[in-house]
Amino acid sequence: MVLPSGDILLEDLEVNDASTLPSKTYRLDFENGRCAGMIDGLEAIKQSIFKMLSTERFKHLIYSDDYGFENLTGKERLFVQAELPRRIEEAVLQDTRVLSVEDMNIQFQGDSAIASFVCQTVYGKIEMSKEVNGIV
């Protein structure tokens, strides 16, 4: 049996850290329902976070069970106040470019809860918010 020669040795391979890989993606124009160019870096992560928080978890077969936000509509105010920060963190930390979620602030207005927070990413800080309607 002859072993192949000229193989690449492991020490000759260059390994890229996932955080340094480009994040270039299509810019989604949600108002007009179309793709509108390309984005990269901080804008790409912001769009990714928006999509994760706008997609109901476990509802769409195209996404894994780790993707999306678990809906809190119809839940009581105290439950939402306790659970909303955890569900936001759980959703956005699925993106390895997001390092942490900080400065969580929840405001209630009528039957809505609005969470404002800051995501620390490999490209910098992003201020985001998530609104949950139908709180009882």
N, CA, C and O atoms as a GROMACS GRO file, in nm:
protein
  544
    1MET      N    1   0.084  -0.118   0.000
    1MET     CA    2   0.000   0.000   0.000
    1MET      C    3   0.089   0.124   0.000
    1MET      O    4   0.183   0.135   0.079
    2VAL      N    5   0.058   0.216  -0.087
    2VAL     CA    6   0.137   0.337  -0.101
    2VAL      C    7   0.058   0.454  -0.043
    2VAL      O    8  -0.058   0.475  -0.076
    3LEU      N    9   0.124   0.529   0.045
    3LEU     CA   10   0.061   0.648   0.102
    3LEU      C   11   0.076   0.764   0.006
    3LEU      O   12   0.181   0.778  -0.058
    4PRO      N   13  -0.025   0.847  -0.005
    4PRO     CA   14  -0.014   0.963  -0.094
    4PRO      C   15   0.095   1.058  -0.047
    4PRO      O   16   0.117   1.075   0.073
    5SER      N   17   0.162   1.118  -0.141
    5SER     CA   18   0.267   1.213  -0.105
    5SER      C   19   0.221   1.354  -0.143
    5SER      O   20   0.130   1.372  -0.224
    6GLY      N   21   0.287   1.452  -0.085
    6GLY     CA   22   0.254   1.590  -0.117
    6GLY      C   23   0.132   1.643  -0.046
    6GLY      O   24   0.079   1.748  -0.084
    7ASP      N   25   0.085   1.574   0.057
    7ASP     CA   26  -0.030   1.622   0.133
    7ASP      C   27   0.004   1.749   0.210
    7ASP      O   28   0.120   1.776   0.241
    8ILE      N   29  -0.098   1.824   0.241
    8ILE     CA   30  -0.080   1.944   0.322
    8ILE      C   31  -0.075   1.902   0.468
    8ILE      O   32  -0.160   1.827   0.516
    9LEU      N   33   0.026   1.949   0.538
    9LEU     CA   34   0.039   1.920   0.680
    9LEU      C   35  -0.046   2.018   0.761
    9LEU      O   36  -0.067   2.132   0.720
   10LEU      N   37  -0.093   1.972   0.876
   10LEU     CA   38  -0.178   2.057   0.959
   10LEU      C   39  -0.111   2.188   0.996
   10LEU      O   40  -0.176   2.292   1.002
   11GLU      N   41   0.021   2.184   1.022
   11GLU     CA   42   0.088   2.308   1.061
   11GLU      C   43   0.100   2.407   0.945
   11GLU      O   44   0.131   2.524   0.966
   12ASP      N   45   0.076   2.361   0.821
   12ASP     CA   46   0.080   2.449   0.704
   12ASP      C   47  -0.053   2.520   0.680
   12ASP      O   48  -0.060   2.614   0.601
   13LEU      N   49  -0.159   2.477   0.749
   13LEU     CA   50  -0.291   2.536   0.729
   13LEU      C   51  -0.304   2.668   0.804
   13LEU      O   52  -0.254   2.681   0.916
   14GLU      N   53  -0.370   2.763   0.743
   14GLU     CA   54  -0.399   2.889   0.810
   14GLU      C   55  -0.543   2.885   0.858
   14GLU      O   56  -0.635   2.862   0.778
   15VAL      N   57  -0.564   2.906   0.986
   15VAL     CA   58  -0.698   2.900   1.044
   15VAL      C   59  -0.744   3.042   1.072
   15VAL      O   60  -0.674   3.120   1.137
   16ASN      N   61  -0.863   3.075   1.023
   16ASN     CA   62  -0.921   3.207   1.048
   16ASN      C   63  -1.017   3.200   1.165
   16ASN      O   64  -1.098   3.108   1.175
   17ASP      N   65  -1.007   3.296   1.253
   17ASP     CA   66  -1.100   3.308   1.364
   17ASP      C   67  -1.235   3.353   1.308
   17ASP      O   68  -1.240   3.441   1.222
   18ALA      N   69  -1.344   3.293   1.356
   18ALA     CA   70  -1.478   3.326   1.304
   18ALA      C   71  -1.510   3.474   1.319
   18ALA      O   72  -1.582   3.530   1.237
   19SER      N   73  -1.457   3.538   1.422
   19SER     CA   74  -1.489   3.679   1.444
   19SER      C   75  -1.421   3.771   1.342
   19SER      O   76  -1.459   3.887   1.329
   20THR      N   77  -1.321   3.720   1.270
   20THR     CA   78  -1.253   3.803   1.172
   20THR      C   79  -1.305   3.780   1.030
   20THR      O   80  -1.263   3.849   0.937
   21LEU      N   81  -1.393   3.685   1.013
   21LEU     CA   82  -1.447   3.657   0.881
   21LEU      C   83  -1.543   3.768   0.840
   21LEU      O   84  -1.608   3.828   0.925
   22PRO      N   85  -1.553   3.796   0.712
   22PRO     CA   86  -1.644   3.901   0.667
   22PRO      C   87  -1.789   3.863   0.694
   22PRO      O   88  -1.825   3.746   0.695
   23SER      N   89  -1.872   3.964   0.716
   23SER     CA   90  -2.014   3.939   0.744
   23SER      C   91  -2.101   4.001   0.636
   23SER      O   92  -2.216   4.037   0.661
   24LYS      N   93  -2.047   4.014   0.517
   24LYS     CA   94  -2.118   4.078   0.407
   24LYS      C   95  -2.246   4.001   0.374
   24LYS      O   96  -2.244   3.878   0.361
   25THR      N   97  -2.355   4.074   0.360
   25THR     CA   98  -2.484   4.013   0.331
   25THR      C   99  -2.570   4.114   0.255
   25THR      O  100  -2.532   4.229   0.237
   26TYR      N  101  -2.685   4.069   0.212
   26TYR     CA  102  -2.779   4.157   0.142
   26TYR      C  103  -2.846   4.252   0.241
   26TYR      O  104  -2.882   4.212   0.351
   27ARG      N  105  -2.862   4.378   0.201
   27ARG     CA  106  -2.940   4.473   0.282
   27ARG      C  107  -3.086   4.447   0.251
   27ARG      O  108  -3.128   4.453   0.135
   28LEU      N  109  -3.163   4.418   0.354
   28LEU     CA  110  -3.305   4.392   0.336
   28LEU      C  111  -3.384   4.520   0.362
   28LEU      O  112  -3.372   4.580   0.469
   29ASP      N  113  -3.462   4.560   0.265
   29ASP     CA  114  -3.549   4.676   0.277
   29ASP      C  115  -3.685   4.623   0.321
   29ASP      O  116  -3.766   4.581   0.238
   30PHE      N  117  -3.711   4.627   0.452
   30PHE     CA  118  -3.833   4.567   0.507
   30PHE      C  119  -3.958   4.646   0.468
   30PHE      O  120  -4.066   4.588   0.457
   31GLU      N  121  -3.945   4.776   0.447
   31GLU     CA  122  -4.061   4.858   0.410
   31GLU      C  123  -4.111   4.825   0.270
   31GLU      O  124  -4.232   4.821   0.247
   32ASN      N  125  -4.018   4.802   0.177
   32ASN     CA  126  -4.057   4.775   0.038
   32ASN      C  127  -4.049   4.628   0.002
   32ASN      O  128  -4.084   4.590  -0.110
   33GLY      N  129  -4.004   4.544   0.095
   33GLY     CA  130  -4.000   4.400   0.073
   33GLY      C  131  -3.904   4.356  -0.036
   33GLY      O  132  -3.937   4.273  -0.120
   34ARG      N  133  -3.782   4.414  -0.035
   34ARG     CA  134  -3.685   4.374  -0.137
   34ARG      C  135  -3.543   4.388  -0.085
   34ARG      O  136  -3.520   4.449   0.020
   35CYS      N  137  -3.448   4.333  -0.158
   35CYS     CA  138  -3.306   4.348  -0.127
   35CYS      C  139  -3.260   4.479  -0.189
   35CYS      O  140  -3.295   4.512  -0.303
   36ALA      N  141  -3.181   4.553  -0.114
   36ALA     CA  142  -3.137   4.685  -0.162
   36ALA      C  143  -2.987   4.702  -0.140
   36ALA      O  144  -2.945   4.783  -0.059
   37GLY      N  145  -2.907   4.626  -0.212
   37GLY     CA  146  -2.763   4.638  -0.202
   37GLY      C  147  -2.702   4.542  -0.102
   37GLY      O  148  -2.763   4.442  -0.064
   38MET      N  149  -2.581   4.575  -0.059
   38MET     CA  150  -2.506   4.490   0.033
   38MET      C  151  -2.467   4.571   0.157
   38MET      O  152  -2.454   4.693   0.152
   39ILE      N  153  -2.450   4.500   0.268
   39ILE     CA  154  -2.401   4.561   0.392
   39ILE      C  155  -2.299   4.468   0.455
   39ILE      O  156  -2.292   4.350   0.423
   40ASP      N  157  -2.219   4.523   0.546
   40ASP     CA  158  -2.116   4.446   0.613
   40ASP      C  159  -2.095   4.505   0.753
   40ASP      O  160  -2.143   4.614   0.783
   41GLY      N  161  -2.024   4.434   0.835
   41GLY     CA  162  -1.984   4.484   0.966
   41GLY      C  163  -2.101   4.510   1.059
   41GLY      O  164  -2.190   4.427   1.073
   42LEU      N  165  -2.099   4.626   1.123
   42LEU     CA  166  -2.197   4.662   1.225
   42LEU      C  167  -2.340   4.663   1.169
   42LEU      O  168  -2.432   4.618   1.236
   43GLU      N  169  -2.358   4.715   1.048
   43GLU     CA  170  -2.492   4.719   0.988
   43GLU      C  171  -2.546   4.578   0.962
   43GLU      O  172  -2.665   4.554   0.978
   44ALA      N  173  -2.458   4.486   0.922
   44ALA     CA  174  -2.501   4.348   0.898
   44ALA      C  175  -2.544   4.280   1.027
   44ALA      O  176  -2.642   4.205   1.029
   45ILE      N  177  -2.472   4.308   1.136
   45ILE     CA  178  -2.509   4.249   1.265
   45ILE      C  179  -2.641   4.309   1.313
   45ILE      O  180  -2.726   4.238   1.365
   46LYS      N  181  -2.657   4.439   1.297
   46LYS     CA  182  -2.782   4.505   1.338
   46LYS      C  183  -2.901   4.444   1.265
   46LYS      O  184  -3.004   4.418   1.326
   47GLN      N  185  -2.887   4.422   1.135
   47GLN     CA  186  -2.994   4.359   1.058
   47GLN      C  187  -3.019   4.216   1.105
   47GLN      O  188  -3.134   4.173   1.113
   48SER      N  189  -2.913   4.144   1.136
   48SER     CA  190  -2.926   4.006   1.185
   48SER      C  191  -3.002   4.002   1.317
   48SER      O  192  -3.089   3.917   1.336
   49ILE      N  193  -2.970   4.093   1.408
   49ILE     CA  194  -3.038   4.100   1.537
   49ILE      C  195  -3.186   4.134   1.516
   49ILE      O  196  -3.273   4.074   1.578
   50PHE      N  197  -3.213   4.231   1.430
   50PHE     CA  198  -3.351   4.268   1.400
   50PHE      C  199  -3.429   4.148   1.348
   50PHE      O  200  -3.542   4.123   1.390
   51LYS      N  201  -3.369   4.073   1.255
   51LYS     CA  202  -3.435   3.955   1.200
   51LYS      C  203  -3.460   3.849   1.307
   51LYS      O  204  -3.568   3.789   1.311
   52MET      N  205  -3.361   3.826   1.394
   52MET     CA  206  -3.377   3.725   1.499
   52MET      C  207  -3.492   3.761   1.593
   52MET      O  208  -3.571   3.675   1.631
   53LEU      N  209  -3.500   3.889   1.630
   53LEU     CA  210  -3.603   3.932   1.723
   53LEU      C  211  -3.740   3.946   1.657
   53LEU      O  212  -3.841   3.954   1.727
   54SER      N  213  -3.744   3.949   1.525
   54SER     CA  214  -3.871   3.959   1.452
   54SER      C  215  -3.924   3.824   1.406
   54SER      O  216  -4.037   3.814   1.358
   55THR      N  217  -3.844   3.719   1.421
   55THR     CA  218  -3.882   3.585   1.377
   55THR      C  219  -3.928   3.504   1.498
   55THR      O  220  -3.853   3.489   1.594
   56GLU      N  221  -4.050   3.453   1.492
   56GLU     CA  222  -4.100   3.374   1.604
   56GLU      C  223  -4.028   3.239   1.609
   56GLU      O  224  -4.020   3.166   1.510
   57ARG      N  225  -3.976   3.210   1.726
   57ARG     CA  226  -3.899   3.086   1.746
   57ARG      C  227  -3.991   2.964   1.736
   57ARG      O  228  -4.106   2.969   1.778
   58PHE      N  229  -3.940   2.856   1.682
   58PHE     CA  230  -4.007   2.726   1.666
   58PHE      C  231  -4.119   2.727   1.561
   58PHE      O  232  -4.184   2.625   1.542
   59LYS      N  233  -4.143   2.839   1.494
   59LYS     CA  234  -4.256   2.848   1.402
   59LYS      C  235  -4.219   2.815   1.257
   59LYS      O  236  -4.304   2.767   1.182
   60HIS      N  237  -4.096   2.840   1.218
   60HIS     CA  238  -4.055   2.825   1.079
   60HIS      C  239  -3.954   2.711   1.065
   60HIS      O  240  -3.848   2.715   1.127
   61LEU      N  241  -3.986   2.612   0.986
   61LEU     CA  242  -3.900   2.495   0.970
   61LEU      C  243  -3.765   2.528   0.908
   61LEU      O  244  -3.669   2.453   0.924
   62ILE      N  245  -3.757   2.638   0.836
   62ILE     CA  246  -3.631   2.674   0.770
   62ILE      C  247  -3.522   2.711   0.872
   62ILE      O  248  -3.404   2.700   0.842
   63TYR      N  249  -3.562   2.754   0.993
   63TYR     CA  250  -3.467   2.792   1.096
   63TYR      C  251  -3.452   2.681   1.199
   63TYR      O  252  -3.544   2.603   1.222
   64SER      N  253  -3.333   2.675   1.262
   64SER     CA  254  -3.312   2.579   1.370
   64SER      C  255  -3.393   2.623   1.493
   64SER      O  256  -3.443   2.735   1.498
   65ASP      N  257  -3.406   2.535   1.590
   65ASP     CA  258  -3.480   2.567   1.712
   65ASP      C  259  -3.410   2.673   1.796
   65ASP      O  260  -3.470   2.726   1.890
   66ASP      N  261  -3.286   2.706   1.765
   66ASP     CA  262  -3.212   2.808   1.838
   66ASP      C  263  -3.236   2.948   1.784
   66ASP      O  264  -3.198   3.046   1.848
   67TYR      N  265  -3.298   2.959   1.666
   67TYR     CA  266  -3.312   3.088   1.599
   67TYR      C  267  -3.448   3.150   1.630
   67TYR      O  268  -3.551   3.082   1.626
   68GLY      N  269  -3.447   3.278   1.661
   68GLY     CA  270  -3.572   3.351   1.678
   68GLY      C  271  -3.600   3.389   1.822
   68GLY      O  272  -3.521   3.364   1.913
   69PHE      N  273  -3.717   3.450   1.839
   69PHE     CA  274  -3.760   3.505   1.967
   69PHE      C  275  -3.889   3.437   2.010
   69PHE      O  276  -3.984   3.428   1.932
   70GLU      N  277  -3.892   3.389   2.133
   70GLU     CA  278  -4.013   3.325   2.186
   70GLU      C  279  -4.115   3.433   2.221
   70GLU      O  280  -4.087   3.522   2.302
   71ASN      N  281  -4.230   3.425   2.161
   71ASN     CA  282  -4.335   3.525   2.175
   71ASN      C  283  -4.386   3.533   2.319
   71ASN      O  284  -4.400   3.431   2.387
   72LEU      N  285  -4.413   3.655   2.365
   72LEU     CA  286  -4.466   3.677   2.500
   72LEU      C  287  -4.606   3.738   2.497
   72LEU      O  288  -4.658   3.778   2.601
   73THR      N  289  -4.667   3.746   2.380
   73THR     CA  290  -4.802   3.801   2.368
   73THR      C  291  -4.899   3.720   2.452
   73THR      O  292  -4.898   3.597   2.449
   74GLY      N  293  -4.985   3.790   2.528
   74GLY     CA  294  -5.084   3.724   2.611
   74GLY      C  295  -5.035   3.687   2.750
   74GLY      O  296  -5.111   3.633   2.830
   75LYS      N  297  -4.910   3.717   2.780
   75LYS     CA  298  -4.854   3.686   2.912
   75LYS      C  299  -4.876   3.805   3.006
   75LYS      O  300  -4.898   3.917   2.962
   76GLU      N  301  -4.869   3.777   3.136
   76GLU     CA  302  -4.888   3.882   3.236
   76GLU      C  303  -4.766   3.971   3.248
   76GLU      O  304  -4.653   3.929   3.219
   77ARG      N  305  -4.790   4.094   3.290
   77ARG     CA  306  -4.685   4.196   3.297
   77ARG      C  307  -4.565   4.152   3.381
   77ARG      O  308  -4.451   4.170   3.337
   78LEU      N  309  -4.586   4.096   3.499
   78LEU     CA  310  -4.474   4.054   3.583
   78LEU      C  311  -4.392   3.944   3.517
   78LEU      O  312  -4.269   3.943   3.528
   79PHE      N  313  -4.459   3.853   3.449
   79PHE     CA  314  -4.388   3.746   3.378
   79PHE      C  315  -4.304   3.805   3.265
   79PHE      O  316  -4.189   3.766   3.246
   80VAL      N  317  -4.362   3.899   3.190
   80VAL     CA  318  -4.290   3.962   3.080
   80VAL      C  319  -4.168   4.038   3.132
   80VAL      O  320  -4.061   4.032   3.073
   81GLN      N  321  -4.186   4.110   3.243
   81GLN     CA  322  -4.076   4.187   3.300
   81GLN      C  323  -3.960   4.096   3.340
   81GLN      O  324  -3.844   4.134   3.324
   82ALA      N  325  -3.990   3.978   3.390
   82ALA     CA  326  -3.886   3.884   3.431
   82ALA      C  327  -3.827   3.808   3.312
   82ALA      O  328  -3.707   3.780   3.310
   83GLU      N  329  -3.908   3.777   3.215
   83GLU     CA  330  -3.868   3.686   3.107
   83GLU      C  331  -3.812   3.756   2.984
   83GLU      O  332  -3.728   3.699   2.914
   84LEU      N  333  -3.855   3.877   2.956
   84LEU     CA  334  -3.813   3.948   2.834
   84LEU      C  335  -3.662   3.962   2.822
   84LEU      O  336  -3.608   3.934   2.714
   85PRO      N  337  -3.590   4.004   2.925
   85PRO     CA  338  -3.443   4.014   2.911
   85PRO      C  339  -3.377   3.881   2.876
   85PRO      O  340  -3.287   3.877   2.793
   86ARG      N  341  -3.421   3.773   2.939
   86ARG     CA  342  -3.362   3.642   2.911
   86ARG      C  343  -3.388   3.599   2.768
   86ARG      O  344  -3.298   3.548   2.700
   87ARG      N  345  -3.509   3.620   2.721
   87ARG     CA  346  -3.543   3.577   2.585
   87ARG      C  347  -3.470   3.659   2.479
   87ARG      O  348  -3.432   3.606   2.374
   88ILE      N  349  -3.451   3.786   2.506
   88ILE     CA  350  -3.374   3.870   2.412
   88ILE      C  351  -3.230   3.822   2.408
   88ILE      O  352  -3.174   3.802   2.300
   89GLU      N  353  -3.169   3.805   2.525
   89GLU     CA  354  -3.031   3.757   2.531
   89GLU      C  355  -3.015   3.623   2.462
   89GLU      O  356  -2.923   3.603   2.382
   90GLU      N  357  -3.106   3.532   2.492
   90GLU     CA  358  -3.100   3.398   2.433
   90GLU      C  359  -3.106   3.404   2.281
   90GLU      O  360  -3.037   3.329   2.212
   91ALA      N  361  -3.187   3.493   2.228
   91ALA     CA  362  -3.201   3.505   2.082
   91ALA      C  363  -3.077   3.566   2.018
   91ALA      O  364  -3.022   3.508   1.924
   92VAL      N  365  -3.032   3.680   2.068
   92VAL     CA  366  -2.924   3.751   1.999
   92VAL      C  367  -2.787   3.688   2.020
   92VAL      O  368  -2.699   3.704   1.936
   93LEU      N  369  -2.768   3.618   2.131
   93LEU     CA  370  -2.637   3.555   2.154
   93LEU      C  371  -2.615   3.432   2.068
   93LEU      O  372  -2.507   3.372   2.073
   94GLN      N  373  -2.715   3.392   1.990
   94GLN     CA  374  -2.695   3.284   1.894
   94GLN      C  375  -2.600   3.328   1.782
   94GLN      O  376  -2.535   3.245   1.719
   95ASP      N  377  -2.592   3.458   1.759
   95ASP     CA  378  -2.498   3.512   1.661
   95ASP      C  379  -2.364   3.528   1.731
   95ASP      O  380  -2.352   3.605   1.827
   96THR      N  381  -2.262   3.456   1.685
   96THR     CA  382  -2.132   3.457   1.751
   96THR      C  383  -2.062   3.593   1.743
   96THR      O  384  -1.964   3.616   1.814
   97ARG      N  385  -2.112   3.682   1.660
   97ARG     CA  386  -2.054   3.816   1.652
   97ARG      C  387  -2.103   3.905   1.766
   97ARG      O  388  -2.046   4.011   1.791
   98VAL      N  389  -2.210   3.863   1.835
   98VAL     CA  390  -2.262   3.937   1.950
   98VAL      C  391  -2.194   3.883   2.074
   98VAL      O  392  -2.202   3.763   2.104
   99LEU      N  393  -2.126   3.970   2.147
   99LEU     CA  394  -2.050   3.929   2.264
   99LEU      C  395  -2.132   3.934   2.392
   99LEU      O  396  -2.118   3.848   2.479
  100SER      N  397  -2.219   4.035   2.404
  100SER     CA  398  -2.301   4.048   2.525
  100SER      C  399  -2.418   4.142   2.499
  100SER      O  400  -2.420   4.218   2.402
  101VAL      N  401  -2.516   4.134   2.591
  101VAL     CA  402  -2.631   4.224   2.589
  101VAL      C  403  -2.628   4.299   2.722
  101VAL      O  404  -2.624   4.237   2.828
  102GLU      N  405  -2.631   4.432   2.716
  102GLU     CA  406  -2.615   4.514   2.836
  102GLU      C  407  -2.720   4.624   2.842
  102GLU      O  408  -2.793   4.649   2.746
  103ASP      N  409  -2.726   4.688   2.958
  103ASP     CA  410  -2.810   4.806   2.980
  103ASP      C  411  -2.956   4.783   2.942
  103ASP      O  412  -3.018   4.867   2.876
  104MET      N  413  -3.011   4.668   2.983
  104MET     CA  414  -3.150   4.634   2.952
  104MET      C  415  -3.243   4.726   3.032
  104MET      O  416  -3.228   4.739   3.153
  105ASN      N  417  -3.336   4.789   2.963
  105ASN     CA  418  -3.434   4.877   3.026
  105ASN      C  419  -3.571   4.844   2.968
  105ASN      O  420  -3.589   4.848   2.846
  106ILE      N  421  -3.667   4.812   3.054
  106ILE     CA  422  -3.801   4.776   3.007
  106ILE      C  423  -3.900   4.882   3.052
  106ILE      O  424  -3.907   4.917   3.170
  107GLN      N  425  -3.978   4.932   2.956
  107GLN     CA  426  -4.083   5.030   2.983
  107GLN      C  427  -4.216   4.969   2.941
  107GLN      O  428  -4.225   4.903   2.837
  108PHE      N  429  -4.319   4.991   3.021
  108PHE     CA  430  -4.454   4.944   2.987
  108PHE      C  431  -4.539   5.064   2.947
  108PHE      O  432  -4.540   5.167   3.014
  109GLN      N  433  -4.612   5.048   2.836
  109GLN     CA  434  -4.704   5.150   2.788
  109GLN      C  435  -4.832   5.079   2.746
  109GLN      O  436  -4.836   5.013   2.642
  110GLY      N  437  -4.935   5.092   2.827
  110GLY     CA  438  -5.060   5.022   2.798
  110GLY      C  439  -5.040   4.872   2.799
  110GLY      O  440  -4.994   4.816   2.898
  111ASP      N  441  -5.074   4.807   2.688
  111ASP     CA  442  -5.058   4.661   2.681
  111ASP      C  443  -4.929   4.622   2.607
  111ASP      O  444  -4.918   4.512   2.554
  112SER      N  445  -4.831   4.715   2.605
  112SER     CA  446  -4.704   4.688   2.537
  112SER      C  447  -4.587   4.701   2.634
  112SER      O  448  -4.592   4.778   2.729
  113ALA      N  449  -4.483   4.623   2.607
  113ALA     CA  450  -4.356   4.634   2.678
  113ALA      C  451  -4.249   4.664   2.574
  113ALA      O  452  -4.242   4.599   2.470
  114ILE      N  453  -4.166   4.763   2.604
  114ILE     CA  454  -4.057   4.800   2.512
  114ILE      C  455  -3.926   4.783   2.587
  114ILE      O  456  -3.901   4.849   2.688
  115ALA      N  457  -3.842   4.694   2.536
  115ALA     CA  458  -3.711   4.671   2.595
  115ALA      C  459  -3.606   4.742   2.511
  115ALA      O  460  -3.599   4.722   2.390
  116SER      N  461  -3.526   4.826   2.575
  116SER     CA  462  -3.413   4.892   2.509
  116SER      C  463  -3.286   4.832   2.567
  116SER      O  464  -3.278   4.806   2.687
  117PHE      N  465  -3.188   4.808   2.482
  117PHE     CA  466  -3.065   4.742   2.528
  117PHE      C  467  -2.951   4.773   2.432
  117PHE      O  468  -2.972   4.825   2.323
  118VAL      N  469  -2.830   4.740   2.476
  118VAL     CA  470  -2.710   4.760   2.395
  118VAL      C  471  -2.646   4.624   2.371
  118VAL      O  472  -2.625   4.547   2.465
  119CYS      N  473  -2.615   4.595   2.246
  119CYS     CA  474  -2.543   4.472   2.211
  119CYS      C  475  -2.397   4.508   2.187
  119CYS      O  476  -2.365   4.591   2.102
  120GLN      N  477  -2.309   4.443   2.262
  120GLN     CA  478  -2.165   4.455   2.237
  120GLN      C  479  -2.131   4.351   2.131
  120GLN      O  480  -2.157   4.232   2.151
  121THR      N  481  -2.073   4.393   2.020
  121THR     CA  482  -2.040   4.301   1.911
  121THR      C  483  -1.890   4.309   1.882
  121THR      O  484  -1.819   4.392   1.937
  122VAL      N  485  -1.845   4.221   1.795
  122VAL     CA  486  -1.704   4.224   1.755
  122VAL      C  487  -1.670   4.351   1.677
  122VAL      O  488  -1.552   4.383   1.661
  123TYR      N  489  -1.771   4.423   1.628
  123TYR     CA  490  -1.750   4.546   1.552
  123TYR      C  491  -1.782   4.673   1.632
  123TYR      O  492  -1.757   4.783   1.584
  124GLY      N  493  -1.836   4.658   1.752
  124GLY     CA  494  -1.871   4.774   1.833
  124GLY      C  495  -2.009   4.759   1.895
  124GLY      O  496  -2.067   4.650   1.894
  125LYS      N  497  -2.061   4.870   1.949
  125LYS     CA  498  -2.190   4.870   2.018
  125LYS      C  499  -2.305   4.898   1.922
  125LYS      O  500  -2.291   4.973   1.826
  126ILE      N  501  -2.420   4.834   1.951
  126ILE     CA  502  -2.542   4.861   1.876
  126ILE      C  503  -2.655   4.882   1.976
  126ILE      O  504  -2.677   4.798   2.064
  127GLU      N  505  -2.726   4.994   1.965
  127GLU     CA  506  -2.844   5.017   2.048
  127GLU      C  507  -2.965   4.961   1.976
  127GLU      O  508  -2.988   4.991   1.859
  128MET      N  509  -3.042   4.878   2.046
  128MET     CA  510  -3.157   4.810   1.986
  128MET      C  511  -3.276   4.822   2.079
  128MET      O  512  -3.263   4.862   2.194
  129SER      N  513  -3.394   4.786   2.027
  129SER     CA  514  -3.514   4.777   2.110
  129SER      C  515  -3.603   4.666   2.056
  129SER      O  516  -3.596   4.630   1.938
  130LYS      N  517  -3.686   4.614   2.144
  130LYS     CA  518  -3.782   4.510   2.107
  130LYS      C  519  -3.913   4.543   2.175
  130LYS      O  520  -3.916   4.564   2.296
  131GLU      N  521  -4.021   4.547   2.097
  131GLU     CA  522  -4.153   4.575   2.153
  131GLU      C  523  -4.236   4.448   2.152
  131GLU      O  524  -4.239   4.374   2.054
  132VAL      N  525  -4.304   4.423   2.265
  132VAL     CA  526  -4.396   4.310   2.276
  132VAL      C  527  -4.534   4.367   2.303
  132VAL      O  528  -4.553   4.441   2.400
  133ASN      N  529  -4.630   4.333   2.219
  133ASN     CA  530  -4.767   4.382   2.233
  133ASN      C  531  -4.857   4.272   2.290
  133ASN      O  532  -4.821   4.154   2.288
  134GLY      N  533  -4.973   4.312   2.339
  134GLY     CA  534  -5.072   4.216   2.387
  134GLY      C  535  -5.042   4.162   2.525
  134GLY      O  536  -5.073   4.046   2.554
  135ILE      N  537  -4.984   4.244   2.611
  135ILE     CA  538  -4.954   4.205   2.748
  135ILE      C  539  -5.083   4.220   2.830
  135ILE      O  540  -5.155   4.318   2.813
  136VAL      N  541  -5.111   4.124   2.916
  136VAL     CA  542  -5.233   4.132   2.999
  136VAL      C  543  -5.200   4.168   3.142
  136VAL      O  544  -5.290   4.179   3.226
   0.00000   0.00000   0.00000
